[in-house]
Amino acid sequence: MALDMKLVTARLIAVMMLVIPGLLACFGFLRMKDSLFHYFSSFGNDAVTPNFEWLSFLLGFIMFAAGAGFIGGWTFFRDRKRNYVAPRFRQKRPRPPKPKA
């Protein structure tokens, strides 16, 4: 029973390690999208001078890059461990030393 609970807890932690960066990437994408939308939608209103929200866009970009990078890196190293990647990405095996003549 205790071993089963440890397995469930480990799986829950693993899922949370992927959900949190996924949500971070999602919110970052939404921040970038909203700053672009506000900039382009302000061209239709003559009472407002269009200005781009650089800080919001850059924060969204950083959030998106961090979340997507974490998920991509996790997937890459998991596939590398299971030998699912192309030959150029496989870990290099050390060569055995040459015998002395």
PDB file as gemmi writes it, atoms N, CA and C in Angstrom:
CRYST1    1.000    1.000    1.000  90.00  90.00  90.00 P 1                      
ATOM      1  N   MET A   1       0.825  -1.201   0.000  1.00  0.00           N  
ATOM      2  CA  MET A   1       0.000   0.000   0.000  1.00  0.00           C  
ATOM      3  C   MET A   1       0.863   1.257   0.000  1.00  0.00           C  
ATOM      4  N   ALA A   2       1.916   1.268   0.831  1.00  0.00           N  
ATOM      5  CA  ALA A   2       2.780   2.446   0.911  1.00  0.00           C  
ATOM      6  C   ALA A   2       3.568   2.633  -0.380  1.00  0.00           C  
ATOM      7  N   LEU A   3       3.976   1.525  -1.013  1.00  0.00           N  
ATOM      8  CA  LEU A   3       4.702   1.621  -2.277  1.00  0.00           C  
ATOM      9  C   LEU A   3       3.807   2.187  -3.366  1.00  0.00           C  
ATOM     10  N   ASP A   4       2.544   1.794  -3.355  1.00  0.00           N  
ATOM     11  CA  ASP A   4       1.590   2.304  -4.336  1.00  0.00           C  
ATOM     12  C   ASP A   4       1.371   3.809  -4.151  1.00  0.00           C  
ATOM     13  N   MET A   5       1.335   4.264  -2.927  1.00  0.00           N  
ATOM     14  CA  MET A   5       1.152   5.687  -2.648  1.00  0.00           C  
ATOM     15  C   MET A   5       2.369   6.496  -3.091  1.00  0.00           C  
ATOM     16  N   LYS A   6       3.566   5.919  -2.921  1.00  0.00           N  
ATOM     17  CA  LYS A   6       4.783   6.597  -3.381  1.00  0.00           C  
ATOM     18  C   LYS A   6       4.778   6.747  -4.894  1.00  0.00           C  
ATOM     19  N   LEU A   7       4.299   5.721  -5.590  1.00  0.00           N  
ATOM     20  CA  LEU A   7       4.226   5.774  -7.044  1.00  0.00           C  
ATOM     21  C   LEU A   7       3.240   6.842  -7.506  1.00  0.00           C  
ATOM     22  N   VAL A   8       2.095   6.900  -6.852  1.00  0.00           N  
ATOM     23  CA  VAL A   8       1.089   7.910  -7.200  1.00  0.00           C  
ATOM     24  C   VAL A   8       1.633   9.311  -6.937  1.00  0.00           C  
ATOM     25  N   THR A   9       2.315   9.496  -5.827  1.00  0.00           N  
ATOM     26  CA  THR A   9       2.887  10.802  -5.494  1.00  0.00           C  
ATOM     27  C   THR A   9       3.968  11.187  -6.495  1.00  0.00           C  
ATOM     28  N   ALA A  10       4.811  10.237  -6.878  1.00  0.00           N  
ATOM     29  CA  ALA A  10       5.865  10.518  -7.859  1.00  0.00           C  
ATOM     30  C   ALA A  10       5.258  10.889  -9.209  1.00  0.00           C  
ATOM     31  N   ARG A  11       4.214  10.199  -9.610  1.00  0.00           N  
ATOM     32  CA  ARG A  11       3.559  10.517 -10.889  1.00  0.00           C  
ATOM     33  C   ARG A  11       2.883  11.887 -10.840  1.00  0.00           C  
ATOM     34  N   LEU A  12       2.286  12.222  -9.713  1.00  0.00           N  
ATOM     35  CA  LEU A  12       1.642  13.533  -9.563  1.00  0.00           C  
ATOM     36  C   LEU A  12       2.682  14.657  -9.644  1.00  0.00           C  
ATOM     37  N   ILE A  13       3.811  14.456  -9.008  1.00  0.00           N  
ATOM     38  CA  ILE A  13       4.876  15.461  -9.072  1.00  0.00           C  
ATOM     39  C   ILE A  13       5.391  15.591 -10.503  1.00  0.00           C  
ATOM     40  N   ALA A  14       5.526  14.477 -11.210  1.00  0.00           N  
ATOM     41  CA  ALA A  14       5.998  14.517 -12.597  1.00  0.00           C  
ATOM     42  C   ALA A  14       5.008  15.264 -13.493  1.00  0.00           C  
ATOM     43  N   VAL A  15       3.727  15.035 -13.286  1.00  0.00           N  
ATOM     44  CA  VAL A  15       2.713  15.740 -14.083  1.00  0.00           C  
ATOM     45  C   VAL A  15       2.728  17.236 -13.775  1.00  0.00           C  
ATOM     46  N   MET A  16       2.886  17.583 -12.502  1.00  0.00           N  
ATOM     47  CA  MET A  16       2.936  19.001 -12.136  1.00  0.00           C  
ATOM     48  C   MET A  16       4.179  19.684 -12.704  1.00  0.00           C  
ATOM     49  N   MET A  17       5.277  18.933 -12.835  1.00  0.00           N  
ATOM     50  CA  MET A  17       6.482  19.504 -13.423  1.00  0.00           C  
ATOM     51  C   MET A  17       6.303  19.827 -14.895  1.00  0.00           C  
ATOM     52  N   LEU A  18       5.336  19.226 -15.549  1.00  0.00           N  
ATOM     53  CA  LEU A  18       5.052  19.553 -16.943  1.00  0.00           C  
ATOM     54  C   LEU A  18       3.890  20.532 -17.079  1.00  0.00           C  
ATOM     55  N   VAL A  19       2.942  20.498 -16.157  1.00  0.00           N  
ATOM     56  CA  VAL A  19       1.781  21.388 -16.247  1.00  0.00           C  
ATOM     57  C   VAL A  19       2.178  22.836 -15.943  1.00  0.00           C  
ATOM     58  N   ILE A  20       2.992  23.051 -14.944  1.00  0.00           N  
ATOM     59  CA  ILE A  20       3.362  24.421 -14.554  1.00  0.00           C  
ATOM     60  C   ILE A  20       4.115  25.133 -15.672  1.00  0.00           C  
ATOM     61  N   PRO A  21       5.155  24.544 -16.304  1.00  0.00           N  
ATOM     62  CA  PRO A  21       5.778  25.233 -17.438  1.00  0.00           C  
ATOM     63  C   PRO A  21       4.839  25.380 -18.633  1.00  0.00           C  
ATOM     64  N   GLY A  22       3.924  24.436 -18.804  1.00  0.00           N  
ATOM     65  CA  GLY A  22       2.944  24.558 -19.891  1.00  0.00           C  
ATOM     66  C   GLY A  22       2.028  25.749 -19.675  1.00  0.00           C  
ATOM     67  N   LEU A  23       1.576  25.937 -18.445  1.00  0.00           N  
ATOM     68  CA  LEU A  23       0.748  27.110 -18.139  1.00  0.00           C  
ATOM     69  C   LEU A  23       1.549  28.401 -18.280  1.00  0.00           C  
ATOM     70  N   LEU A  24       2.809  28.378 -17.880  1.00  0.00           N  
ATOM     71  CA  LEU A  24       3.674  29.542 -18.036  1.00  0.00           C  
ATOM     72  C   LEU A  24       3.810  29.919 -19.508  1.00  0.00           C  
ATOM     73  N   ALA A  25       4.029  28.924 -20.368  1.00  0.00           N  
ATOM     74  CA  ALA A  25       4.135  29.186 -21.802  1.00  0.00           C  
ATOM     75  C   ALA A  25       2.816  29.701 -22.365  1.00  0.00           C  
ATOM     76  N   CYS A  26       1.710  29.164 -21.893  1.00  0.00           N  
ATOM     77  CA  CYS A  26       0.386  29.597 -22.357  1.00  0.00           C  
ATOM     78  C   CYS A  26       0.132  31.052 -21.984  1.00  0.00           C  
ATOM     79  N   PHE A  27       0.410  31.417 -20.732  1.00  0.00           N  
ATOM     80  CA  PHE A  27       0.186  32.801 -20.308  1.00  0.00           C  
ATOM     81  C   PHE A  27       1.147  33.761 -21.016  1.00  0.00           C  
ATOM     82  N   GLY A  28       2.353  33.312 -21.289  1.00  0.00           N  
ATOM     83  CA  GLY A  28       3.293  34.140 -22.034  1.00  0.00           C  
ATOM     84  C   GLY A  28       2.805  34.403 -23.446  1.00  0.00           C  
ATOM     85  N   PHE A  29       2.282  33.370 -24.099  1.00  0.00           N  
ATOM     86  CA  PHE A  29       1.734  33.541 -25.443  1.00  0.00           C  
ATOM     87  C   PHE A  29       0.552  34.498 -25.426  1.00  0.00           C  
ATOM     88  N   LEU A  30      -0.318  34.361 -24.428  1.00  0.00           N  
ATOM     89  CA  LEU A  30      -1.475  35.255 -24.339  1.00  0.00           C  
ATOM     90  C   LEU A  30      -1.050  36.699 -24.100  1.00  0.00           C  
ATOM     91  N   ARG A  31      -0.001  36.911 -23.312  1.00  0.00           N  
ATOM     92  CA  ARG A  31       0.508  38.271 -23.072  1.00  0.00           C  
ATOM     93  C   ARG A  31       1.039  38.900 -24.350  1.00  0.00           C  
ATOM     94  N   MET A  32       1.779  38.114 -25.136  1.00  0.00           N  
ATOM     95  CA  MET A  32       2.291  38.620 -26.412  1.00  0.00           C  
ATOM     96  C   MET A  32       1.148  38.928 -27.365  1.00  0.00           C  
ATOM     97  N   LYS A  33       0.176  38.031 -27.420  1.00  0.00           N  
ATOM     98  CA  LYS A  33      -0.974  38.220 -28.306  1.00  0.00           C  
ATOM     99  C   LYS A  33      -1.764  39.461 -27.918  1.00  0.00           C  
ATOM    100  N   ASP A  34      -1.984  39.658 -26.627  1.00  0.00           N  
ATOM    101  CA  ASP A  34      -2.745  40.821 -26.168  1.00  0.00           C  
ATOM    102  C   ASP A  34      -2.021  42.134 -26.458  1.00  0.00           C  
ATOM    103  N   SER A  35      -0.701  42.164 -26.286  1.00  0.00           N  
ATOM    104  CA  SER A  35       0.014  43.411 -26.561  1.00  0.00           C  
ATOM    105  C   SER A  35      -0.020  43.728 -28.055  1.00  0.00           C  
ATOM    106  N   LEU A  36       0.083  42.722 -28.904  1.00  0.00           N  
ATOM    107  CA  LEU A  36      -0.041  42.960 -30.344  1.00  0.00           C  
ATOM    108  C   LEU A  36      -1.459  43.401 -30.712  1.00  0.00           C  
ATOM    109  N   PHE A  37      -2.459  42.761 -30.104  1.00  0.00           N  
ATOM    110  CA  PHE A  37      -3.844  43.128 -30.405  1.00  0.00           C  
ATOM    111  C   PHE A  37      -4.140  44.562 -29.993  1.00  0.00           C  
ATOM    112  N   HIS A  38      -3.709  44.957 -28.799  1.00  0.00           N  
ATOM    113  CA  HIS A  38      -3.960  46.325 -28.339  1.00  0.00           C  
ATOM    114  C   HIS A  38      -3.270  47.344 -29.233  1.00  0.00           C  
ATOM    115  N   TYR A  39      -2.078  47.008 -29.708  1.00  0.00           N  
ATOM    116  CA  TYR A  39      -1.357  47.935 -30.582  1.00  0.00           C  
ATOM    117  C   TYR A  39      -2.092  48.112 -31.908  1.00  0.00           C  
ATOM    118  N   PHE A  40      -2.466  47.017 -32.551  1.00  0.00           N  
ATOM    119  CA  PHE A  40      -3.122  47.123 -33.855  1.00  0.00           C  
ATOM    120  C   PHE A  40      -4.558  47.614 -33.750  1.00  0.00           C  
ATOM    121  N   SER A  41      -5.238  47.331 -32.650  1.00  0.00           N  
ATOM    122  CA  SER A  41      -6.620  47.814 -32.516  1.00  0.00           C  
ATOM    123  C   SER A  41      -6.671  49.308 -32.212  1.00  0.00           C  
ATOM    124  N   SER A  42      -5.589  49.884 -31.691  1.00  0.00           N  
ATOM    125  CA  SER A  42      -5.593  51.318 -31.395  1.00  0.00           C  
ATOM    126  C   SER A  42      -5.484  52.166 -32.660  1.00  0.00           C  
ATOM    127  N   PHE A  43      -5.164  51.580 -33.799  1.00  0.00           N  
ATOM    128  CA  PHE A  43      -5.127  52.338 -35.053  1.00  0.00           C  
ATOM    129  C   PHE A  43      -6.517  52.748 -35.506  1.00  0.00           C  
ATOM    130  N   GLY A  44      -7.554  52.059 -35.076  1.00  0.00           N  
ATOM    131  CA  GLY A  44      -8.913  52.413 -35.474  1.00  0.00           C  
ATOM    132  C   GLY A  44      -9.497  53.546 -34.656  1.00  0.00           C  
ATOM    133  N   ASN A  45      -8.893  53.901 -33.535  1.00  0.00           N  
ATOM    134  CA  ASN A  45      -9.407  54.944 -32.655  1.00  0.00           C  
ATOM    135  C   ASN A  45      -8.561  56.205 -32.859  1.00  0.00           C  
ATOM    136  N   ASP A  46      -9.204  57.279 -33.357  1.00  0.00           N  
ATOM    137  CA  ASP A  46      -8.469  58.520 -33.628  1.00  0.00           C  
ATOM    138  C   ASP A  46      -8.115  59.282 -32.360  1.00  0.00           C  
ATOM    139  N   ALA A  47      -8.773  58.987 -31.248  1.00  0.00           N  
ATOM    140  CA  ALA A  47      -8.516  59.720 -30.013  1.00  0.00           C  
ATOM    141  C   ALA A  47      -7.271  59.207 -29.284  1.00  0.00           C  
ATOM    142  N   VAL A  48      -6.740  58.068 -29.715  1.00  0.00           N  
ATOM    143  CA  VAL A  48      -5.615  57.448 -29.010  1.00  0.00           C  
ATOM    144  C   VAL A  48      -4.411  57.374 -29.952  1.00  0.00           C  
ATOM    145  N   THR A  49      -3.244  57.690 -29.429  1.00  0.00           N  
ATOM    146  CA  THR A  49      -2.009  57.510 -30.191  1.00  0.00           C  
ATOM    147  C   THR A  49      -1.517  56.082 -29.974  1.00  0.00           C  
ATOM    148  N   PRO A  50      -1.324  55.330 -31.068  1.00  0.00           N  
ATOM    149  CA  PRO A  50      -0.886  53.934 -30.895  1.00  0.00           C  
ATOM    150  C   PRO A  50       0.517  53.859 -30.293  1.00  0.00           C  
ATOM    151  N   ASN A  51       0.660  53.082 -29.251  1.00  0.00           N  
ATOM    152  CA  ASN A  51       1.978  52.788 -28.678  1.00  0.00           C  
ATOM    153  C   ASN A  51       2.037  51.305 -28.334  1.00  0.00           C  
ATOM    154  N   PHE A  52       3.208  50.744 -28.546  1.00  0.00           N  
ATOM    155  CA  PHE A  52       3.385  49.307 -28.340  1.00  0.00           C  
ATOM    156  C   PHE A  52       3.797  49.036 -26.900  1.00  0.00           C  
ATOM    157  N   GLU A  53       3.213  48.038 -26.281  1.00  0.00           N  
ATOM    158  CA  GLU A  53       3.500  47.667 -24.893  1.00  0.00           C  
ATOM    159  C   GLU A  53       4.706  46.720 -24.876  1.00  0.00           C  
ATOM    160  N   TRP A  54       5.902  47.311 -24.946  1.00  0.00           N  
ATOM    161  CA  TRP A  54       7.117  46.509 -25.035  1.00  0.00           C  
ATOM    162  C   TRP A  54       7.363  45.665 -23.794  1.00  0.00           C  
ATOM    163  N   LEU A  55       7.145  46.216 -22.641  1.00  0.00           N  
ATOM    164  CA  LEU A  55       7.418  45.472 -21.407  1.00  0.00           C  
ATOM    165  C   LEU A  55       6.527  44.237 -21.297  1.00  0.00           C  
ATOM    166  N   SER A  56       5.255  44.400 -21.599  1.00  0.00           N  
ATOM    167  CA  SER A  56       4.327  43.274 -21.558  1.00  0.00           C  
ATOM    168  C   SER A  56       4.700  42.222 -22.601  1.00  0.00           C  
ATOM    169  N   PHE A  57       5.076  42.676 -23.801  1.00  0.00           N  
ATOM    170  CA  PHE A  57       5.448  41.742 -24.860  1.00  0.00           C  
ATOM    171  C   PHE A  57       6.716  40.969 -24.490  1.00  0.00           C  
ATOM    172  N   LEU A  58       7.734  41.661 -23.981  1.00  0.00           N  
ATOM    173  CA  LEU A  58       8.985  40.985 -23.618  1.00  0.00           C  
ATOM    174  C   LEU A  58       8.804  40.025 -22.447  1.00  0.00           C  
ATOM    175  N   LEU A  59       7.988  40.424 -21.469  1.00  0.00           N  
ATOM    176  CA  LEU A  59       7.696  39.520 -20.361  1.00  0.00           C  
ATOM    177  C   LEU A  59       6.980  38.265 -20.868  1.00  0.00           C  
ATOM    178  N   GLY A  60       6.040  38.447 -21.775  1.00  0.00           N  
ATOM    179  CA  GLY A  60       5.346  37.307 -22.368  1.00  0.00           C  
ATOM    180  C   GLY A  60       6.284  36.418 -23.169  1.00  0.00           C  
ATOM    181  N   PHE A  61       7.215  37.037 -23.889  1.00  0.00           N  
ATOM    182  CA  PHE A  61       8.177  36.264 -24.667  1.00  0.00           C  
ATOM    183  C   PHE A  61       9.077  35.437 -23.758  1.00  0.00           C  
ATOM    184  N   ILE A  62       9.518  36.034 -22.667  1.00  0.00           N  
ATOM    185  CA  ILE A  62      10.376  35.312 -21.720  1.00  0.00           C  
ATOM    186  C   ILE A  62       9.602  34.156 -21.085  1.00  0.00           C  
ATOM    187  N   MET A  63       8.352  34.402 -20.712  1.00  0.00           N  
ATOM    188  CA  MET A  63       7.539  33.345 -20.122  1.00  0.00           C  
ATOM    189  C   MET A  63       7.322  32.208 -21.121  1.00  0.00           C  
ATOM    190  N   PHE A  64       7.018  32.568 -22.366  1.00  0.00           N  
ATOM    191  CA  PHE A  64       6.781  31.557 -23.398  1.00  0.00           C  
ATOM    192  C   PHE A  64       8.048  30.755 -23.673  1.00  0.00           C  
ATOM    193  N   ALA A  65       9.180  31.450 -23.817  1.00  0.00           N  
ATOM    194  CA  ALA A  65      10.439  30.755 -24.111  1.00  0.00           C  
ATOM    195  C   ALA A  65      10.853  29.838 -22.957  1.00  0.00           C  
ATOM    196  N   ALA A  66      10.666  30.293 -21.732  1.00  0.00           N  
ATOM    197  CA  ALA A  66      11.041  29.466 -20.584  1.00  0.00           C  
ATOM    198  C   ALA A  66      10.163  28.216 -20.498  1.00  0.00           C  
ATOM    199  N   GLY A  67       8.860  28.374 -20.651  1.00  0.00           N  
ATOM    200  CA  GLY A  67       7.963  27.220 -20.562  1.00  0.00           C  
ATOM    201  C   GLY A  67       8.165  26.240 -21.698  1.00  0.00           C  
ATOM    202  N   ALA A  68       8.233  26.758 -22.923  1.00  0.00           N  
ATOM    203  CA  ALA A  68       8.416  25.874 -24.076  1.00  0.00           C  
ATOM    204  C   ALA A  68       9.804  25.233 -24.053  1.00  0.00           C  
ATOM    205  N   GLY A  69      10.810  25.973 -23.620  1.00  0.00           N  
ATOM    206  CA  GLY A  69      12.158  25.421 -23.533  1.00  0.00           C  
ATOM    207  C   GLY A  69      12.261  24.307 -22.510  1.00  0.00           C  
ATOM    208  N   PHE A  70      11.598  24.475 -21.373  1.00  0.00           N  
ATOM    209  CA  PHE A  70      11.627  23.424 -20.351  1.00  0.00           C  
ATOM    210  C   PHE A  70      10.960  22.156 -20.866  1.00  0.00           C  
ATOM    211  N   ILE A  71       9.794  22.295 -21.477  1.00  0.00           N  
ATOM    212  CA  ILE A  71       9.081  21.115 -21.982  1.00  0.00           C  
ATOM    213  C   ILE A  71       9.866  20.462 -23.117  1.00  0.00           C  
ATOM    214  N   GLY A  72      10.422  21.276 -24.014  1.00  0.00           N  
ATOM    215  CA  GLY A  72      11.219  20.729 -25.113  1.00  0.00           C  
ATOM    216  C   GLY A  72      12.466  20.024 -24.615  1.00  0.00           C  
ATOM    217  N   GLY A  73      13.146  20.611 -23.640  1.00  0.00           N  
ATOM    218  CA  GLY A  73      14.342  19.985 -23.075  1.00  0.00           C  
ATOM    219  C   GLY A  73      14.023  18.706 -22.346  1.00  0.00           C  
ATOM    220  N   TRP A  74      12.932  18.710 -21.616  1.00  0.00           N  
ATOM    221  CA  TRP A  74      12.536  17.501 -20.892  1.00  0.00           C  
ATOM    222  C   TRP A  74      12.230  16.375 -21.876  1.00  0.00           C  
ATOM    223  N   THR A  75      11.503  16.696 -22.948  1.00  0.00           N  
ATOM    224  CA  THR A  75      11.170  15.690 -23.954  1.00  0.00           C  
ATOM    225  C   THR A  75      12.426  15.176 -24.649  1.00  0.00           C  
ATOM    226  N   PHE A  76      13.342  16.094 -24.985  1.00  0.00           N  
ATOM    227  CA  PHE A  76      14.573  15.698 -25.668  1.00  0.00           C  
ATOM    228  C   PHE A  76      15.412  14.754 -24.812  1.00  0.00           C  
ATOM    229  N   PHE A  77      15.624  15.092 -23.552  1.00  0.00           N  
ATOM    230  CA  PHE A  77      16.454  14.247 -22.706  1.00  0.00           C  
ATOM    231  C   PHE A  77      15.773  12.920 -22.370  1.00  0.00           C  
ATOM    232  N   ARG A  78      14.445  12.915 -22.288  1.00  0.00           N  
ATOM    233  CA  ARG A  78      13.746  11.643 -22.081  1.00  0.00           C  
ATOM    234  C   ARG A  78      13.890  10.756 -23.313  1.00  0.00           C  
ATOM    235  N   ASP A  79      13.714  11.339 -24.503  1.00  0.00           N  
ATOM    236  CA  ASP A  79      13.874  10.557 -25.725  1.00  0.00           C  
ATOM    237  C   ASP A  79      15.319  10.113 -25.925  1.00  0.00           C  
ATOM    238  N   ARG A  80      16.272  10.946 -25.509  1.00  0.00           N  
ATOM    239  CA  ARG A  80      17.679  10.583 -25.622  1.00  0.00           C  
ATOM    240  C   ARG A  80      17.998   9.398 -24.719  1.00  0.00           C  
ATOM    241  N   LYS A  81      17.409   9.391 -23.544  1.00  0.00           N  
ATOM    242  CA  LYS A  81      17.630   8.294 -22.605  1.00  0.00           C  
ATOM    243  C   LYS A  81      17.057   6.987 -23.156  1.00  0.00           C  
ATOM    244  N   ARG A  82      15.938   7.067 -23.859  1.00  0.00           N  
ATOM    245  CA  ARG A  82      15.299   5.871 -24.419  1.00  0.00           C  
ATOM    246  C   ARG A  82      15.772   5.558 -25.833  1.00  0.00           C  
ATOM    247  N   ASN A  83      16.731   6.324 -26.332  1.00  0.00           N  
ATOM    248  CA  ASN A  83      17.341   6.111 -27.644  1.00  0.00           C  
ATOM    249  C   ASN A  83      16.342   6.291 -28.791  1.00  0.00           C  
ATOM    250  N   TYR A  84      15.478   7.328 -28.691  1.00  0.00           N  
ATOM    251  CA  TYR A  84      14.502   7.619 -29.735  1.00  0.00           C  
ATOM    252  C   TYR A  84      14.954   8.736 -30.674  1.00  0.00           C  
ATOM    253  N   VAL A  85      16.125   9.294 -30.462  1.00  0.00           N  
ATOM    254  CA  VAL A  85      16.548  10.464 -31.222  1.00  0.00           C  
ATOM    255  C   VAL A  85      17.407  10.045 -32.413  1.00  0.00           C  
ATOM    256  N   ALA A  86      17.649  10.989 -33.307  1.00  0.00           N  
ATOM    257  CA  ALA A  86      18.486  10.744 -34.473  1.00  0.00           C  
ATOM    258  C   ALA A  86      19.921  10.439 -34.030  1.00  0.00           C  
ATOM    259  N   PRO A  87      20.682   9.760 -34.879  1.00  0.00           N  
ATOM    260  CA  PRO A  87      22.051   9.380 -34.475  1.00  0.00           C  
ATOM    261  C   PRO A  87      22.930  10.565 -34.082  1.00  0.00           C  
ATOM    262  N   ARG A  88      22.752  11.715 -34.677  1.00  0.00           N  
ATOM    263  CA  ARG A  88      23.629  12.846 -34.339  1.00  0.00           C  
ATOM    264  C   ARG A  88      23.362  13.395 -32.938  1.00  0.00           C  
ATOM    265  N   PHE A  89      22.193  13.087 -32.348  1.00  0.00           N  
ATOM    266  CA  PHE A  89      21.871  13.566 -31.006  1.00  0.00           C  
ATOM    267  C   PHE A  89      22.141  12.522 -29.921  1.00  0.00           C  
ATOM    268  N   ARG A  90      22.556  11.324 -30.306  1.00  0.00           N  
ATOM    269  CA  ARG A  90      22.821  10.289 -29.315  1.00  0.00           C  
ATOM    270  C   ARG A  90      24.087  10.605 -28.551  1.00  0.00           C  
ATOM    271  N   GLN A  91      24.147  10.121 -27.318  1.00  0.00           N  
ATOM    272  CA  GLN A  91      25.320  10.370 -26.492  1.00  0.00           C  
ATOM    273  C   GLN A  91      26.516   9.617 -27.068  1.00  0.00           C  
ATOM    274  N   LYS A  92      27.645  10.295 -27.049  1.00  0.00           N  
ATOM    275  CA  LYS A  92      28.872   9.707 -27.580  1.00  0.00           C  
ATOM    276  C   LYS A  92      29.447   8.727 -26.554  1.00  0.00           C  
ATOM    277  N   ARG A  93      29.815   7.552 -27.038  1.00  0.00           N  
ATOM    278  CA  ARG A  93      30.452   6.563 -26.178  1.00  0.00           C  
ATOM    279  C   ARG A  93      31.951   6.795 -26.195  1.00  0.00           C  
ATOM    280  N   PRO A  94      32.588   6.728 -25.042  1.00  0.00           N  
ATOM    281  CA  PRO A  94      34.057   6.915 -25.048  1.00  0.00           C  
ATOM    282  C   PRO A  94      34.736   5.755 -25.779  1.00  0.00           C  
ATOM    283  N   ARG A  95      35.745   6.085 -26.555  1.00  0.00           N  
ATOM    284  CA  ARG A  95      36.478   5.058 -27.286  1.00  0.00           C  
ATOM    285  C   ARG A  95      37.404   4.318 -26.322  1.00  0.00           C  
ATOM    286  N   PRO A  96      37.544   3.010 -26.534  1.00  0.00           N  
ATOM    287  CA  PRO A  96      38.472   2.277 -25.663  1.00  0.00           C  
ATOM    288  C   PRO A  96      39.904   2.709 -26.001  1.00  0.00           C  
ATOM    289  N   PRO A  97      40.788   2.677 -25.041  1.00  0.00           N  
ATOM    290  CA  PRO A  97      42.172   3.092 -25.309  1.00  0.00           C  
ATOM    291  C   PRO A  97      42.839   2.138 -26.288  1.00  0.00           C  
ATOM    292  N   LYS A  98      43.719   2.702 -27.111  1.00  0.00           N  
ATOM    293  CA  LYS A  98      44.437   1.887 -28.095  1.00  0.00           C  
ATOM    294  C   LYS A  98      45.473   1.020 -27.372  1.00  0.00           C  
ATOM    295  N   PRO A  99      45.612  -0.211 -27.831  1.00  0.00           N  
ATOM    296  CA  PRO A  99      46.633  -1.070 -27.184  1.00  0.00           C  
ATOM    297  C   PRO A  99      48.028  -0.592 -27.563  1.00  0.00           C  
ATOM    298  N   LYS A 100      48.929  -0.658 -26.615  1.00  0.00           N  
ATOM    299  CA  LYS A 100      50.303  -0.225 -26.860  1.00  0.00           C  
ATOM    300  C   LYS A 100      51.067  -1.334 -27.555  1.00  0.00           C  
ATOM    301  N   ALA A 101      51.806  -0.953 -28.557  1.00  0.00           N  
ATOM    302  CA  ALA A 101      52.564  -1.950 -29.331  1.00  0.00           C  
ATOM    303  C   ALA A 101      53.932  -2.195 -28.784  1.00  0.00           C  
TER     304      ALA A 101                                                      
END                                                                             
